[in-house]
Amino acid sequence: MVHYIIYCMEIFFIVLECLVVLFLVQSFFPLSQKVRIFFLMMVSPILFPMQKIMKYSMMNTFSIDLSPYVILIILSYLERVCSYFLSKGGIL
C-alpha cells in the first residue's frame, strides 16, 4: 500500500513539473488566452506562495521572476526522494 502512495506522489510531482515547464514555455510563445488562463490556474497555487517567499529573499530580482525555476528544483528533488523510497522498498 505504501508503494502505491509513494508512486502516486511521484507521478503527481512529475505532472506538476510538466505544468510548470509548460507555464514557462507559454510565457515565451504567444498562445491563446484560454491556454494562458488554464496554466495560470494550475500553477498559481504553488507559484504565488513561492513568489511571496522570493519577494523577501536574497534572490529578489526586479526584472526576472525566479520562482518557477525554484519550484522546478524543489519538485525535481521531491520526485527523486519518492523514487529513492520506491527503489529501497518503502519508508519502513
Stockholm file with secondary structure:
# STOCKHOLM 1.0

chainA/1-92         MVHYIIYCMEIFFIVLECLVVLFLVQSFFPLSQKVRIFFLMMVSPILFPMQKIMKYSMMNTFSIDLSPYVILIILSYLERVCSYFLSKGGIL
#=GR chainA/1-92 SS CHHHHHHHHHHHHHHHHHHHHHHHHHHHSCCCHHHHHHHHHHHHHHHHHHHHHHHTSTTCCSSCCCHHHHHHHHHHHHHHHHHHHHHHTCCC
#=GC SS_cons        CHHHHHHHHHHHHHHHHHHHHHHHHHHHSCCCHHHHHHHHHHHHHHHHHHHHHHHTSTTCCSSCCCHHHHHHHHHHHHHHHHHHHHHHTCCC
//
